[in-house]
């Protein structure tokens, strides 16, 4: 499973590698809008920009969503078992696991505290 990884305290440069296991990936941000259907979205002032800025427009979980065309570069780690997660935590100390900003490829984030 992939996680976005960050540190609570980051340098101002921000481009420094977060941890040994991290690698940068271009992720696809998801653009959710709080309308229930594509038909309802067509009536909104933001519809044309939303349509132009994304692909794969669809209805999902009671909202409309699209995959943004512009990618976002993020630090990512891959952890595939509870054992690997505990080894990661032993190596870096306190961590916090949360839902990430919605990306197509990654749904969770680990913050090294």
N, C-alpha and C positions, 0 to 999 in steps of 0.2 A: 504494500500500500504506500502511495506517495503522500508526503506531508510537505507543506511549505514550512520552512524553518527560519526562525528569526531569533534575535536576542533582545532581551528587555533593554539592555544598554548597548547601543550600537555607536560606532564611530560616525563622525559627521560625513565621512566619505561615502559610507553606505555600500560601497562596492566590494568591500573586504569580505572574504569567504567567512561564512557564519560558523562553520565547524568543519572538521576534517572530511566528513561524509557528504557534505553538501555539494551540489552541482547546480549550475544555473540552467534553467529551462524557460523557453518561451511558452507561456500558458495562455489559454483562450478565456478572457473574462466573459461572464454571462451577464446580460443586461435584462433584469426582471422589471416588469411594470405591473402595477396593481390594478389591472383590469382583467376580467374573467375570460374574454374571448378576443380573437383577432378582429372580429366584426366591431366590437366595442372600441378596440384600439384605433381603428380607422377614423373614429370621430375625434380623437385627441389631437391637440396642437403639436405634440411631440412625435406623432406617428411617422411623418416623412423622414425625419432625421434618424429615428430608430430603425426604420426600414433600410435606409441607405447605409447606416453604420454597422449593420450586422448581416448575418446569414442564418439559415436554418430557423426561421421564425416559427414559433409554435406555442401551443397552450400547454401549461404544465402546472400542476398543483394549485389550480384556481387563479393563475396569473398567466400573462404572456411573457415569453422569454426569447432571446436570440443569442447566438454566439457572436461576440464582437469581432470585427475583421482585424482590428489592431491587437497584436499580441502584447503581453506584459511579461517582462523578464523577472523571474523570481528564483530564490534559492530553494532547492528541493532536496529532501532525503527520502530514501526508500527503506521502509521498515516492514518486514513481512511476517513477523511473529511477535508474540508477547515477550519471548525471550530476548529478541533483538531490541525491543523497546526498553526493556529493563537494563540491558547492557548499555544502551544509549544514555539512559538516565544515570546509571552508575558512573559513566565517563564524564558527563557534563553537570551533574548535580540536579537541583530542582528544575523541573520542566512543567509546562502547562499545555494541555491539549485542548484546542477549541475548534469550533467551526471556522473555516477560513472565509474570506471574501469569496463569493462564488466564482469558481473556475470550472471549466469543462473537465479538466484532467485531475484536479485535486480538490477535495472537499474539507480537509482538516489541516490544522496548523499546529506545529509544536513551537512554543516559545521557551528558549533557555533563559531561566530567571537569574 
